[in-house]
Amino acid sequence: MTGQGHGVPHPDGLTAECELLVAADAATVWELVTDIHLPARFSPELRHVRWLDDAAGPRLGATFEGHNENGLLGAWRTVSVVTELDAPRAFEWAVCDADGRFGPPVVDPASPMARWRFDLTPADGGTSLRHWVRLGPARSGISLAVDRAPDRAGEIVQQRLGMLRNGMASTLRGVRDLAQDADRP
């Protein structure tokens, strides 16, 4: 598994990603990564999710609610909008702060507090699965932390990117294990 993060002192535009090879076909992996409930099984931060618009599964423009919690930021709710759905290649959603926990309330996918994505690419031995996040442009928990301690911005940013990479890596390993079990005869 590879992982990387790109940090700058201001939280807007920060990215982190992880990638691994899944020894399963793309259709099997796709079914797992487009199940919005699955990441809550593996993420140290995401507690539970639910569709908000009676969707039986993902579709462009569909919305879902996520409940998160961690020791640094406490608990918060998000509303996400599916912004890309290209089976079995890419699944992306924009995460918005509908409750105004970190700044003014926003439910505009063009101005999310984060954008999350799975990319699937055929590879020898299965499917290369990449999980990616970009923070901003709307405010998020990292914005509050940097506001409170601007002299520690670099340290705060790197710590948060590390937390996000750890969560992504855990989710990818969970998807890999489920996909490989499902793909066995």
C-alpha positions in Angstrom: 0.0 0.0 0.0 1.2 3.5 -0.8 0.2 6.7 0.9 1.1 10.3 0.5 0.0 13.7 1.6 0.7 17.2 0.4 0.6 19.8 3.2 0.6 23.5 3.1 -0.1 25.8 6.1 -3.6 26.8 5.0 -6.1 23.9 5.1 -7.8 24.6 1.8 -6.7 22.3 -1.0 -4.8 19.8 1.1 -4.9 16.3 -0.4 -4.1 12.8 0.9 -4.4 9.5 -0.8 -3.7 5.8 -0.4 -3.6 3.0 -3.0 -3.4 -0.8 -3.0 -3.9 -3.7 -5.3 -7.0 -5.8 -4.8 -6.9 -9.4 -6.2 -10.4 -9.2 -7.5 -12.2 -8.0 -10.6 -13.3 -4.3 -10.8 -17.1 -5.2 -10.7 -16.6 -6.9 -7.3 -14.5 -3.9 -6.0 -17.1 -1.4 -7.4 -20.0 -3.0 -5.5 -18.1 -2.5 -2.3 -16.8 1.0 -2.7 -20.2 2.3 -3.8 -21.8 0.9 -0.7 -21.8 4.1 1.5 -22.3 2.1 4.6 -19.0 0.1 4.2 -16.5 2.7 5.2 -18.1 3.0 8.6 -17.1 -0.6 9.2 -13.4 0.3 8.9 -12.9 4.0 9.5 -11.7 5.1 12.9 -13.8 8.3 12.5 -16.9 7.7 10.4 -19.6 6.2 12.7 -22.6 5.7 10.4 -24.3 6.9 7.2 -27.7 6.9 5.6 -29.2 8.0 2.3 -31.3 11.1 2.6 -33.2 10.9 -0.6 -34.6 7.4 -0.6 -31.9 6.2 -3.0 -31.5 2.4 -3.0 -27.9 3.0 -4.1 -25.6 5.7 -5.4 -26.7 8.0 -8.4 -25.4 11.4 -9.5 -26.8 14.0 -7.2 -27.9 11.6 -4.5 -27.4 12.8 -0.9 -26.4 11.0 2.2 -25.7 12.0 5.8 -22.6 10.9 7.7 -21.9 11.0 11.4 -18.3 11.4 12.5 -16.4 11.5 15.7 -12.8 11.8 16.9 -10.9 12.8 20.0 -9.7 16.1 18.5 -12.8 17.4 16.8 -15.6 15.8 18.8 -18.7 14.7 16.9 -20.2 16.2 13.8 -22.7 15.5 11.0 -22.1 16.0 7.3 -24.3 15.9 4.2 -22.6 14.5 1.1 -23.6 14.8 -2.6 -22.6 12.1 -5.2 -20.7 14.2 -7.8 -19.2 11.5 -10.0 -20.4 7.9 -10.7 -18.6 6.2 -13.5 -18.9 2.4 -13.1 -16.6 0.7 -12.5 -14.0 3.4 -12.6 -14.7 6.4 -10.3 -17.0 7.2 -7.3 -16.8 10.7 -5.8 -18.8 12.7 -3.3 -18.6 16.3 -2.0 -18.9 16.6 1.8 -20.8 19.6 3.1 -21.1 21.1 6.6 -24.9 21.4 6.5 -25.1 22.3 10.2 -22.5 25.0 10.3 -20.3 23.1 12.7 -17.1 24.6 11.2 -18.3 27.7 9.5 -21.4 29.0 7.7 -23.8 26.1 6.9 -23.1 24.9 3.3 -24.8 22.2 1.2 -23.3 23.2 -2.1 -21.2 20.4 -3.8 -19.3 23.2 -5.6 -18.0 24.5 -2.3 -17.5 21.4 0.0 -15.5 21.1 3.1 -14.0 18.0 1.5 -14.2 15.9 -1.7 -13.7 12.1 -1.3 -13.1 9.7 -4.2 -12.4 6.1 -5.1 -10.6 5.3 -8.4 -10.5 1.8 -9.8 -8.0 0.8 -12.5 -7.5 -2.6 -14.0 -4.1 -4.0 -13.0 -2.2 -7.3 -13.4 -3.7 -9.5 -10.7 -6.8 -7.5 -10.1 -7.8 -3.9 -9.5 -5.7 -1.0 -8.3 -7.9 0.9 -5.8 -7.1 4.5 -4.9 -8.8 6.4 -2.1 -8.3 10.2 -2.2 -9.5 13.3 -0.3 -9.1 17.0 -0.9 -10.0 19.5 1.8 -11.8 22.7 1.1 -12.7 25.2 -0.1 -15.3 25.4 2.7 -14.1 25.3 6.3 -13.7 22.1 8.2 -12.3 21.0 11.6 -8.8 21.6 10.5 -9.7 25.2 9.8 -10.8 25.7 13.4 -7.6 24.0 14.7 -5.4 26.2 12.6 -7.4 29.3 13.6 -6.8 28.5 17.3 -3.0 27.8 16.9 -1.7 29.4 13.7 1.9 29.1 14.9 1.4 25.3 14.9 -0.4 25.2 11.4 2.2 22.9 9.8 2.1 20.4 12.7 -1.8 20.5 12.8 -2.0 19.9 9.0 0.4 17.0 9.0 -1.3 15.4 12.0 -4.7 15.6 10.3 -3.5 14.4 7.0 -1.9 11.4 8.9 -5.2 10.7 10.5 -7.0 10.8 7.2 -4.4 8.5 5.5 -4.7 6.0 8.4 -8.5 6.0 8.0 -8.2 5.6 4.2 -5.6 2.8 4.5 -7.9 0.9 7.0 -10.9 1.3 4.6 -8.8 0.1 1.6 -7.6 -3.0 3.6 -11.2 -3.8 4.6 -12.4 -3.4 1.0 -9.5 -5.6 -0.3 -10.3 -8.3 2.2 -14.0 -8.4 1.4 -13.4 -8.3 -2.3 -10.8 -11.0 -2.3 -13.1 -13.3 -0.2 -16.0 -12.5 -2.5 -14.0 -13.3 -5.7 -12.8 -16.7 -4.5 -14.6 -19.7 -6.0 
